[in-house]
Amino acid sequence: MQYVTLNNGVEMPLLGFGVYQISADDTERAVSDALAAGYRLLDTAAAYGNEEAVGRAIKSSGIPRDDLFVTTKLWLQDAPAEDNTRPAFETSLTKLGLDHLDLYLMHQPFGDVYGQWRAMENLHREGLTKAIGVANFYPDRLLDLTLNNEITPAVNQIETHPFFQRADYQDLMREHGVQIQSWGGFAEGKNDLFTNPLLAEIGEEHDKTVAQVVLRWLTQRGVIAIPKSVRAERMAENFDVFDFELTDEQLARIAALDTGASLFFDHHDPEIVAWLAKRRLDA
Ligand SMILES: NC(=O)c1ccc[n+]([C@@H]2O[C@H](COP(=O)([O-])OP(=O)(O)OC[C@H]3O[C@@H](n4cnc5c(N)ncnc54)[C@H](OP(=O)(O)O)[C@@H]3O)[C@@H](O)[C@H]2O)c1
């Protein structure tokens, strides 16, 4: 496995396993399969409703805690989030059956963002999470948070795939010490990603699949990837991406696929903001 060093010195695997949209019933088996395939970075969220199942798979794996890198995410909290964030964190930790996290992310750039961040800074200072970061922050909000708080987010987990590549934003994040992590690295298959002719052609040049080309393209750029699959054979395929290198010419061809726009939702869209703002999780 290759690792990246976060801005606080913590080492994070460049490739992991995401569990969004895996039902609570399927998650324990999926995570057990992923751990058996070699994944050590697990990415869940309070909002996914499957933290307990992730925790059961971790426990039954017998893998030493220090060998794992576990991320979960804080859902939107109302003000004063300084008071509400710690119980939400403790609920996640209990569900996961852990005594600390490796990375705690603010899931959305909404709610009482400053209160949430101050509470997360405290959790980090107390050693309850080795790193803290954010997700879905666009440049304006990331800079505002970074420049006006003590701790710079270690990671920003954002939609990043061949059709929305975020190269300029990655440069800006690098300038500020924020590590980019991709969600939806396969665009969840949108735009017929898995049969894209250009990606398939590049795959043939390396005897690799489209999925492997995409994951190599992300990781070669220094973007942390967390592909999701419920199928063991795909988990193995997605893990086998470090034995080839894309050439500059191939990278340039992939760059041409960028549309510069989200395939999911725009966090600047007032309707999206209102929709997310309404959603609160049960404990
Ligand atoms: N922070 C956020 O707001 C946010 C948002 C979305 C996602 N995420 C994180 O990012 C992770 C990844 O994103 P995602 O789950 O949205 O989507 P994704 O990884 O882009 O795509 C998953 C889809 O690709 C299929 N797939 C996986 N490997 C494949 C392969 N080798 N060949 C063909 N199809 C394959 C899966 O099907 P099967 O399962 O049937 O194999 C599934 O339909 C999530 O699980 C989550 O941890 C975070």
The ligand as a Tripos MOL2 file, in Angstrom:
@<TRIPOS>MOLECULE
LIG
   48    52     1     0     0
SMALL
NO_CHARGES

@<TRIPOS>ATOM
      1 N1        -18.4720   12.6830    1.6490 N.am      1 LIG1
      2 C1        -19.5120   12.4680    0.8730 C.2       1 LIG1
      3 O1        -20.4500   13.2770    0.8050 O.2       1 LIG1
      4 C2        -19.5660   11.2070    0.0710 C.ar      1 LIG1
      5 C3        -20.5200   11.0670   -0.9500 C.ar      1 LIG1
      6 C4        -20.5310    9.8740   -1.6780 C.ar      1 LIG1
      7 C5        -19.6100    8.8840   -1.3940 C.ar      1 LIG1
      8 N2        -18.6920    9.0330   -0.3850 N.ar      1 LIG1
      9 C6        -17.6890    7.9770   -0.0650 C.3       1 LIG1
     10 O2        -17.0110    7.6030   -1.2660 O.3       1 LIG1
     11 C7        -17.1820    6.1950   -1.4700 C.3       1 LIG1
     12 C8        -17.1660    5.8700   -2.9560 C.3       1 LIG1
     13 O3        -18.1840    6.5570   -3.6420 O.3       1 LIG1
     14 P1        -19.5630    5.8930   -4.0840 P.3       1 LIG1
     15 O4        -19.8330    4.7260   -3.2230 O.co2     1 LIG1
     16 O5        -20.5550    6.9850   -4.1100 O.co2     1 LIG1
     17 O6        -19.3810    5.4200   -5.5730 O.3       1 LIG1
     18 P2        -18.2160    4.8100   -6.5150 P.3       1 LIG1
     19 O7        -17.1430    4.1640   -5.7100 O.co2     1 LIG1
     20 O8        -17.8830    5.8830   -7.4980 O.co2     1 LIG1
     21 O9        -19.0310    3.7290   -7.3390 O.3       1 LIG1
     22 C9        -19.6050    2.6150   -6.7640 C.3       1 LIG1
     23 C10       -20.3240    1.8440   -7.8790 C.3       1 LIG1
     24 O10       -19.3660    1.2510   -8.7640 O.3       1 LIG1
     25 C11       -19.6080   -0.1530   -8.8620 C.3       1 LIG1
     26 N3        -18.2860   -0.7940   -8.9680 N.ar      1 LIG1
     27 C12       -17.3200   -0.8370   -8.0190 C.ar      1 LIG1
     28 N4        -16.2170   -1.4350   -8.4890 N.ar      1 LIG1
     29 C13       -16.4840   -1.7840   -9.7710 C.ar      1 LIG1
     30 C14       -15.7310   -2.4460  -10.7770 C.ar      1 LIG1
     31 N5        -14.4800   -2.8360  -10.5510 N.pl3     1 LIG1
     32 N6        -16.3220   -2.6690  -11.9780 N.ar      1 LIG1
     33 C15       -17.6030   -2.2590  -12.2230 C.ar      1 LIG1
     34 N7        -18.3690   -1.6300  -11.2970 N.ar      1 LIG1
     35 C16       -17.8020   -1.3870  -10.0760 C.ar      1 LIG1
     36 C17       -20.3390   -0.5250   -7.6030 C.3       1 LIG1
     37 O11       -21.1930   -1.6260   -7.8300 O.3       1 LIG1
     38 P3        -21.1570   -2.9470   -6.8780 P.3       1 LIG1
     39 O12       -21.2100   -2.4910   -5.4520 O.co2     1 LIG1
     40 O13       -22.3700   -3.7020   -7.3260 O.co2     1 LIG1
     41 O14       -19.8670   -3.6410   -7.2180 O.co2     1 LIG1
     42 C18       -21.1830    0.7310   -7.3530 C.3       1 LIG1
     43 O15       -22.3560    0.7020   -8.1500 O.3       1 LIG1
     44 C19       -18.4920    5.9020   -0.7460 C.3       1 LIG1
     45 O16       -18.7100    4.5290   -0.5270 O.3       1 LIG1
     46 C20       -18.3390    6.7210    0.4970 C.3       1 LIG1
     47 O17       -17.5060    6.0810    1.4390 O.3       1 LIG1
     48 C21       -18.6790   10.1900    0.3350 C.ar      1 LIG1
@<TRIPOS>BOND
     1     1     2 1
     2     2     3 2
     3     2     4 1
     4     4     5 ar
     5     4    48 ar
     6     5     6 ar
     7     6     7 ar
     8     7     8 ar
     9     8     9 1
    10     8    48 ar
    11     9    10 1
    12     9    46 1
    13    10    11 1
    14    11    12 1
    15    11    44 1
    16    12    13 1
    17    13    14 1
    18    14    15 2
    19    14    16 1
    20    14    17 1
    21    17    18 1
    22    18    19 2
    23    18    20 1
    24    18    21 1
    25    21    22 1
    26    22    23 1
    27    23    24 1
    28    23    42 1
    29    24    25 1
    30    25    26 1
    31    25    36 1
    32    26    27 ar
    33    26    35 ar
    34    27    28 ar
    35    28    29 ar
    36    29    30 ar
    37    29    35 ar
    38    30    31 1
    39    30    32 ar
    40    32    33 ar
    41    33    34 ar
    42    34    35 ar
    43    36    37 1
    44    36    42 1
    45    37    38 1
    46    38    39 2
    47    38    40 1
    48    38    41 1
    49    42    43 1
    50    44    45 1
    51    44    46 1
    52    46    47 1
@<TRIPOS>SUBSTRUCTURE
     1 LIG1         1 GROUP 0 **** ****
